[in-house]
Every structure is written in C-alpha cells, then in structure tokens.
Amino acid sequence: MADKTSGGRLEGKVAIVTGAASGIGAAAVRLFVEHGARVLAVDLNGEALAALWADCEGVEYIEADLVHPEVADEIALDAVGSFGRLDIVFGNAGVHGSGATPEDRWQHCLEVNLTAAHRVAAAAHPYVRDTGGGSVIFTASVAGPLVGFASAHYDASKAGLVGLTRHLASAWGQDGIRVNALCPGFIQTPFIGEYWTEERLRKVRGDTALGRLGEAQEVAKAALFLASDDSSYVTGTTLVVDGGWTVHYGKY
C-alpha cells in the first residue's frame, strides 16, 4: 500500500495522471499519493488501474481511450466530481503508433501523444484556474528536440508537445498555471522493451554519461518537482531526464 506522507509536497492537491497503468505513469501516481495528493489515474488497461487503486489510498481511476474527443471532458469532470478540485495534470500517455498503414500509424501516434494531451489539458484548464492555478506537465521525450531519434510520427508528436508546452505556458501564465515538459531518455519500462532490442540498449548504455538506463521512479521524481510548489517559478521549459545521453552522445 502506498501511504501518504503527512506534510508532503503535494498535500491537499488533486492530480490527473494519464498513461497511469505502468511505467512512468504508475510511478508518478504512487509518488504523488505518497506526497499527499489525491489522483485520478487514466489508462486503457483497466486491470492494471484496478490493482493501482487497490494499492494506493486516495486514487480513483477511469479506463478510457484518449483518442475519443469526449473523453477529455469526462476525465476533468470526474476528477472534480471525485475530489472537489483540480490542481495538476500530468499528460503522460504515449504510443509509438499502431495501424496497418504508415498513415494509420501517423494518425494514431499524433492523436494520442499530441492531440489528446492538448484536449485533456484544455478540459482541465478552467478547473485548475479556479483553484488559483497549478501545474500541467507533459511527457515529451528526448525525441522532441532531436532529429532522427525514432519514427517520423513519434518524433513529430514529441516535438509538437515541446511546442505546445511553450505556447500554453505563455497563454495560461496569467491564470497562475505553469506548463512544463519532461524529456525522458531511455527509461526501463515495458514501453521500451517493446521497441528496442537488447543489442541496441547495450549501445545506449555505452552512449549514456551515467552508463545505465533510467528508472521510472527517477522520471516520476522530476514530475513531482514540476507538480509541486518547489518549481513555482518554472514554466515553459523542458526538463531532460536522460542520464546524460544527449550530452554524451552529442546530438542534442
């Protein structure tokens, strides 16, 4: 059971976390709860969400596919209906894109990674504003500022998130809402195991200044910083969490 910490860094706050069933999202849910937040966890994997709910006090969940436009409003309304307020949105859901054709993969990837992230943030905006402001965090990637990191659709979606972060930070600052992006590198999650061979990961370790892959908990700690008042004067920025891969590899 993930226990709340009295006087934690998110005490009294309410957060939405998408892509919450595993990896960075699940680690963030647990860490946010430990620091006093109540969390609405969102993912396609209802079984994993139910397990997270059973293990974490102060968590509710929605099993939802973010490609459906109406889901964004439902998520925001559910968070406020369940907890009475909304302070934090962690838009972490991400895919590499699936489909029978390149066009299908492009559409799916952009829809989940970029369009849905914007929809959820926009749906949450008035509620976060009405609490006096808060924090929106997007999980971009080192693929955002890099060229040729992965597929064209994945790179484009993550670069789009970096641009969206800067735009919303400028537009919503007057409402007391900070908007930032995390740019993880190679993180040991189920997501990376689906798309990268062990041979490729050995090379990645060698190209990383710290000589290893990151852990989901390490990215979640960066999300906690951006969600909390510790980052009260930080907005419109991208926080790279990659163990020094971009500086050591020299392509940033």
Residue pairs with C-beta under 8 A, 6 or more apart in sequence:
1 55
1 56
1 57
2 30
2 33
2 34
2 55
2 56
2 57
3 34
3 57
4 33
4 34
4 35
4 36
4 57
4 58
5 34
5 35
5 36
6 36
7 36
8 34
8 35
8 36
8 37
9 35
9 36
9 224
9 227
9 228
9 229
9 230
10 32
10 35
10 36
10 37
10 88
10 224
10 227
10 228
11 35
11 36
11 37
12 36
13 32
13 36
13 37
13 38
13 87
13 88
13 134
13 227
14 37
14 38
14 39
14 40
14 79
14 80
14 83
14 84
14 85
14 86
14 87
14 88
15 32
15 37
15 38
15 39
15 40
15 86
15 87
15 88
15 89
15 90
15 227
16 39
16 40
16 42
16 75
16 76
16 79
16 86
16 88
16 89
16 90
16 120
16 124
17 25
17 28
17 29
17 32
17 39
17 40
17 41
17 42
17 90
17 92
18 25
18 42
18 43
18 66
18 75
18 90
18 91
18 92
18 93
18 116
18 117
18 120
19 25
19 42
19 43
19 92
19 93
19 94
19 139
20 26
20 28
20 29
20 39
20 41
20 42
20 43
20 49
20 52
20 61
20 92
21 41
21 43
21 44
21 45
21 48
21 49
21 52
22 43
22 45
22 48
22 189
22 190
22 191
23 187
23 189
23 190
23 191
23 216
24 92
24 139
24 184
24 187
24 189
24 216
24 219
24 220
24 223
25 41
25 43
25 90
25 92
25 93
26 48
26 52
26 216
27 216
27 217
27 219
27 220
28 90
28 92
28 219
28 220
28 223
28 224
29 39
29 41
29 52
29 56
29 59
30 52
30 55
30 56
30 220
31 217
31 220
31 221
31 223
31 224
32 39
32 88
32 90
32 224
32 227
33 39
33 56
33 57
33 58
33 59
35 224
35 228
37 58
37 88
37 227
38 58
38 59
38 60
38 82
38 83
39 56
39 58
39 59
39 60
40 59
40 60
40 61
40 62
40 75
40 78
40 79
40 82
40 83
41 49
41 52
41 53
41 59
41 60
41 61
41 62
42 61
42 62
42 64
42 66
42 75
42 93
43 49
43 61
43 63
43 64
43 93
44 63
44 64
44 65
45 63
46 61
46 63
49 61
49 62
49 63
50 61
52 59
52 61
53 59
53 60
53 61
60 78
60 82
60 83
62 74
62 75
62 78
64 71
64 74
64 75
65 71
66 72
66 93
66 111
66 112
66 116
66 119
66 120
67 108
67 111
67 112
67 116
69 119
71 116
71 119
72 116
72 119
72 120
72 122
72 123
73 123
75 120
75 123
75 124
76 86
76 120
76 123
76 124
76 127
79 86
79 124
79 127
80 86
80 127
85 127
85 131
86 124
86 127
86 128
86 131
86 134
87 128
87 131
87 134
87 135
88 128
88 134
88 135
88 136
88 137
88 227
89 120
89 121
89 124
89 128
89 134
89 135
89 136
89 137
90 137
90 139
90 223
90 227
91 116
91 117
91 120
91 121
91 136
91 137
91 138
91 139
92 137
92 138
92 139
92 223
93 112
93 113
93 116
93 117
94 112
94 113
94 139
94 141
94 157
94 191
95 108
95 109
95 112
95 113
96 105
96 109
96 150
96 151
96 154
96 194
96 195
97 104
97 105
97 106
97 107
97 108
97 109
97 110
97 112
97 151
97 153
97 154
98 104
98 105
98 108
99 105
99 107
99 108
105 151
105 153
106 152
106 153
109 151
109 153
109 154
109 156
109 157
110 153
110 156
110 157
110 160
112 157
113 154
113 157
113 158
113 160
113 161
114 157
114 160
114 161
114 164
117 138
117 161
117 164
118 164
121 136
121 138
121 168
121 179
124 136
125 172
125 175
125 177
128 134
128 136
128 175
128 177
129 172
129 175
129 176
129 177
132 176
133 175
133 176
133 177
133 178
134 176
134 177
134 178
135 177
135 178
135 179
135 180
135 226
135 227
135 228
135 231
136 168
136 172
136 177
136 178
136 179
136 180
137 179
137 180
137 181
137 182
137 223
137 226
137 227
138 161
138 164
138 165
138 179
138 180
138 181
138 182
139 161
139 181
139 182
139 184
139 219
140 158
140 159
140 161
140 162
140 165
140 181
140 182
140 183
140 238
141 149
141 154
141 158
141 183
141 184
142 149
142 183
142 184
142 185
142 240
142 242
142 245
142 246
142 252
143 149
143 150
143 154
143 155
143 158
143 159
144 155
144 158
144 159
144 161
144 162
144 181
144 183
144 238
145 159
145 162
145 183
145 238
145 246
145 252
146 155
146 246
146 251
146 252
147 155
147 251
148 155
149 155
150 195
158 183
161 181
162 181
162 183
162 238
165 179
165 180
165 181
165 236
165 237
165 238
166 236
168 177
168 179
169 178
169 179
169 180
169 235
169 236
169 237
170 236
172 179
173 235
178 226
178 231
178 232
178 234
178 235
179 235
179 236
180 226
180 231
180 234
180 235
180 236
180 237
180 238
180 239
181 237
181 238
181 239
182 219
182 222
182 223
182 226
182 238
182 239
182 241
183 238
183 239
183 240
183 241
183 242
184 214
184 219
184 241
184 242
185 208
185 214
185 240
185 241
185 242
185 243
185 245
185 246
186 192
186 196
186 201
186 204
186 208
186 213
186 214
186 242
186 243
186 245
187 213
187 214
187 215
187 216
187 218
187 219
187 241
188 213
188 214
188 215
188 216
189 216
192 201
192 213
196 204
201 213
204 213
204 245
205 211
205 212
205 213
207 245
207 248
207 249
208 242
208 243
208 244
208 245
208 248
208 249
209 243
209 244
209 245
209 247
209 248
210 243
210 244
211 243
212 243
213 243
214 241
214 242
214 243
218 241
219 241
222 239
222 241
225 231
225 239
226 234
226 239
240 246
240 252
246 252
